[in-house]
């Protein structure tokens, strides 16, 4: 353990001094907390969290101050590609500190970043202040950035320190200036991260010490013609402890406009219809000399007045420390729903797990009571930033199912409300606006998964199963006029049994790409509908959707060859012939690294952000038949090995999430354990580059959490595949059900978690699984949630060093439809 900790600290020191910005004290503090956890009666789980993991390597993680699922996340906005505002790259400039961000989303220009505020030193007075974006931006002091759950801090290179803490819709910003300097601030109305300002207003009330501002802005991942509204309220006097000195407004552009109006209190600006330079605007104000300035901030999607009410109600006159303590308390309650044996778990595993659980509580943003547009005055829960369901249905929501049914139910209510208001559940909601569809209607698998776990409690949790089912049928049967943003292209899918390439569609509009991957995703979404139909006794629908869920087979071309393997998923014409694309296209082995592979109209590959090599392994509900298509277990295992060893696997790509555990379906679970160890150590870590790319709204975080706990969920089912945990003991608490399940790992050896290859003679493979003293009826490859977690109790996973002896399910392989799996609902 000491050697592991020393190596990790050395790696961290190297990283922070050569590559990135966060203070080395952040990780040192975390390891000190982990080391001291065994001596404390009350564990501070928030102390194990490193919010900076994923703030480099395009992880797009927001390390800002927030509470669980808070609407606000206070962090700095940086220049360049910075979707979450902050990036660890020390060469980036700071634009300002702003309250609204998403975490782990991959928009090209960024999301939110509204109402940036930046402290200034203006030795020449009001007129000399740098207000426009290019003139005001600054570097920061190296290795000084700090963050923990509920807190964010950054020090500029002029020695001004910026700090923030948060409530759900408000927070406090604290600024410490060099001694003897006069505090100035620029507050920005027009600049947001996507540069999408479409008009707004700003008003300064100098007597009240209050600035109210807001306007219309554009989506970061949706139609550019649509706009949302957002507002903020900045209280400047800190309960009378600070005195406003000067105040006014400013406007500017990049071609010489730099005008300031001392004493002016109002801006009313519209969208610049002629285009050209971005006209910038905002407020400029100063205080009588004071070393520390505290500003209270409230935000709202309804009005500036509501933003003020939010700040008053949620922070009142609380001190910065009071608000921070409450935020940490909320995080500790959330993080403590999964307890591990900290003293006997390798410290890097503890840090990775709780940092992952933290990121899994950042989004979506709970904007209940703040809805606008079609959702204005809704009585349902409202969550902004379902961004996007294609990313989150595989692991994010299944993790919620284990310990957070209340929050899960609130989000399901929000999904169903999307059907109530728009006719289809949202696939992607970005900035309170419809976002782009990626794979289809992935909400089907999200609400289906909830129904499978909590149908007995659904009514008490506020979810009407009849409404849930009606929303599913709408997604599955009703063709939207615009399937770019709603539902699926089900008319042609039902007609042909697959989504055809170059299809004639006279009744709906959408980007005619991704035909292969959309067929595969539609089929799995149909499986989710099938599961709820079975649950509710809808036998005709169950049979119909069972059949449709097998339509993934219709895009299997048995004649295509690649690397000596035969049979791959391909897009297909209306006449039934296949349209060949190289299975290596859009994989890491693609020789054309500029090939369009995403939502571009020029993506003719047939797959979304993926290759045929990857998607040909994708049928989570019927893997046994995939094995049959590929020629049986032996060929499947060789193909699976080649997929990883030849470099086709992408850890950061959601269709690959279940692939490392695919060996289970061929009755070789020990090989899954080996692959998962490789996946974790090759792709995840405890530094800012500790993610394999975009966190995808905690999809990566929750994938890692499941790997570390030795589980993998099959969406829309209650089956959990069993792997080898990275900790000797953990307990999952479900406070709603009032149950706790403790998993004890017999023969746990920390040497099995120290390297990507499990050393010979080290116990790491599953020998047996017992639940409350009884051997698991399903063997050692999977368990059912109802057996393992529904009632709580004691689970023992016994490990062995005998890899060959453990490389067998000793019972049943996980379910597939083609072999009679999921014959009845529980």
Residue, then its C-alpha position, 0 to 999 in steps of 0.5 A: x500500500x505504501x509503495x502504491x501511494x508513493x508511486x501515485x504521489x510521484x505521478x501526481x507531482x510530475x503531472x501538476x508541475x509539467x502539464x496542468x494547473x490544479x494545485x498539487x495540494x489537492x491530491x495530497x490533501x485527498x490522500x491524507x484524508x484517505x490515510x486518516x479515514x480509519x481513525x475517524x468515527x464519521x468519514x468525510x467522503x467529500x474529502x476523497x473527491x478530486x473535482x479536477x479529474x477530467x478537466x484535461x484530455x477533453x474530459x470536459x468536466x466542470x470542477x465548479x462549486x455545486x450541490x448534487x444536481x444543482x442548477x448552478x456550477x460556479x467556475x471560471x470560463x477559459x479561452x479555447x475549447x472549454x465546453x465546461x468553462x474550466x480546463x486545466x491547461x495552464x496556457x489558457x486565459x481566464x475570461x471570468x467566473x460564471x454560475x451556469x455550466x454543464x459537466x461532461x458534455x462535448x459541445x463544440x463551443x461550450x455550454x452556458x458560461x453566462x454572466x461572467x464576472x472578473x475582478x480587475x485592478x484599474x490603477x488609472x481609474x474607471x475609464x482605464x478598466x479592461x472590459x472587453x473579452x480580449x482585453x480583460x482575459x488573464x492567466x492564472x498563478x501556476x498550481x494554485x487552482x483548488x476545488x472540493x465538493x461545493x467549493x472552487x478557487x482560482x488565483x489570477x496572475x495579478x494575485x486576485x483570488x476568486x472563490x465560490x460556493x453554491x446552493x441549488x440556484x444561487x451562491x456566493x463569490x468571494x474575491x481577495x485583492x492585494x492589500x491597498x488596491x481598489x476592487x473593480x469588477x467587470x460583469x458581462x451581459x453578452x458573452x457566453x461560451x457559445x457566443x450566442x447572445x440574442x439580446x438582453x437587458x441590464x439594470x443597476x440599482x446603486x442604492x440597493x447595490x443590486x444588478x439585474x440582468x438577463x436575455x436570450x441565448x442559443x443552444x450548445x447542442x441543438x437547432x441554432x434557430x432556437x433560443x432560451x432565456x436566463x437571468x441573474x441577480x448580483x447583490x454587491x453590498x454583502x449585507x451592508x458590509x461593503x460600499x459601492x464606489x463607482x458604477x456604470x455600463x460598457x460596450x465594446x467590440x473587436x474593432x475599436x469600440x470600447x465605451x464606458x458610461x460612468x453613472x449610467x444604469x441601463x442597457x437594452x440591446x437586441x441581436x445584431x442582425x447584420x452580423x459582423x463583430x460581436x457587440x459586447x456589453x455589461x456593467x463596470x463597478x468598484x468598491x471602496x478599498x477593501x481586501x475581501x469582497x463577497x457578492x451574492x448571485x442568484x440565477x433563474x430561467x424565469x426572470x431577473x426578479x426570480x433570480x433575486x428571490x432565489x438568492x434571498x431564499x437560498x443563501x439569505x445572509x449566510x456566510x461563505x463558510x455556512x453555505x459551503x458547509x451545507x453544500x459539503x453536508x449534501x455531498x456527504x449524504x450523497x457520497x455516503x450511499x456507497x461506503x467502502x472499506x477505506x483503510x484496506x482499499x488502495x488509495x487511488x481506487x478510493x479517490x477514483x471511486x468517490x470522484x466518480x460518484x461525485x461527478x455522477x451527482x453533478x448533472x442533470x441540473x435540477x431546474x424544477x420550478x424554473x421551466x420555460x417555453x412549453x414547460x412553463x408552469x409545469x407541475x412535474x419535476x423539470x431537469x435541464x441538460x439531459x445531455x444526452x440520453x444516448x450517453x447516460x442510459x447504459x451506466x448513469x441511470x442504472x447506478x442511480x437505480x441502486x441507491x437513489x430511486x427518489x432522484x431517479x423517479x424525479x428524472x423519469x417524471x421529467x422525461x414523461x413530462x417531455x412526452x406530455x408537452x411535446x409528444x415524445x420523451x426528450x433524447x437530448x435537452x440542452x440549455x432548456x431546448x430540444x437537442x440533437x438525437x444521436x441514437x434514437x429515443x434512448x429515454x425508452x431504456x431509461x424509463x424502462x430500467x426504472x420500471x423494472x426496478x421500482x414498479x412496485x414503488x412507482x406510484x409512491x415515487x410519483x411515477x404513473x406506470x400507465x403514463x410511462x408506458x404511453x410515453x414508450x409507445x409514442x416513441x416506438x410507434x409515432x413518427x415525429x415530423x422532425x426526428x432530428x430532435x424528437x423520437x425516431x424515424x419509425x415509419x421507415x424502420x417499421x416498413x423495412x425492418x431496419x433504417x434504410x440508407x438513401x431512403x425515400x421518406x415523405x412524411x418526416x425530416x431528419x439527417x439521413x445518416x447513421x442508418x446502421x447504428x440507428x437500427x441497432x439502437x432502435x432495436x435495443x430501445x424496442x427491447x426496453x418497451x418489450x420489458x415494460x409491456x411484459x411487466x404490465x401484461x400487455x401480451x400483444x405488445x410484448x410479442x410485437x416488440x420482442x420481434x422488433x428488438x431482433x431487427x438488429x439482425x437485419x443489418x448483419x452482412x455475413x459476407x463482409x470481411x475484416x482482419x480475417x473475420x467474417x460478418x459485420x453490421x452494415x447499412x442497407x438500401x431500400x431494396x435489401x442490398x447492403x452498402x459496403x463500408x469498411x468495418x475499420x472506418x471511424x475506428x482508432x485504426x482508420x487511416x483517414x483520421x479526418x473522416x466524418x463520424x458524428x452528426x455531420x451530413x457527410x458521415x456516410x459511414x452508417x454509424x454514429x461516433x463508432x465503427x462497424x467493428x465496435x457496433x457489430x458487438x452491440x446487442x446487449x439483449x441478445x448477445x448469444x445470437x450475435x455469438x451464433x452469427x459470428x460462428x460460435x464461442x471459439x470464433x467469438x472469443x478470438x474476435x473479442x480478443x482481436x477487437x481489444x488487442x488490435x486497437x479497435x476498442x474505444x473506452x470512451x465510446x458508449x457502444x463499447x461499454x459492455x464489450x469488456x464483459x462480453x466474455x461472460x456470454x461465452x462462459x469465460x468470466x475470468x477473461x472479462x475480469x482481465x479485460x476490465x483490469x486493462x480498461x481501468x488502468x489504461x484509461x482512468x486515473x486520478x489526475x486531470x487527464x484521468x478520463x478517456x475523453x469526454x465524461x459524457x455527463x458522468x457516463x464515464x464516471x459511472x462506468x468506472x464506478x461499476x468496474x470498481x464495484x465489480x458489477x456491470x448493469x444490463x439496461x432495461x433489465x434487473x441483471x447485473x454481471x459479476x466481476x472482481x471488485x477493486x475493494x475488499x468490502x462495500x455497502x450500498x444504502x438505499x434510504x428509500x427502501x430502507x435497505x443496505x447491502x454489504x458485499x464482502x470480498x473474500x481473499x481480496x488482494x490489493x496486488x490485483x488492483x495495482x497493475x493492468x495485468x493481474x500477477x500470477x498467483x494473486x486472487x482476483x477471479x470469482x470463485x463463488x457468490x453467496x447471498x445471505x448465506x445461500x449460493x447464488x442461484x444464477x451462478x457466478x456470472x450474474x445476479x438479479x437486483x431483486x436477489x442481491x439488493x432489493x431486500x438488502x443483506x450480506x453478499x459474499x464474493x469469494x476470489x481465487x487465484x485459479x484463473x482456469x478454474x474460475x473461467x466458467x459461469x458454473x451455472x447460467x450465462x447472462x440472459x439473451x432473448x434468443x435463448x429464452x431469457x427474460x421469460x417473465x418479469x419480477 
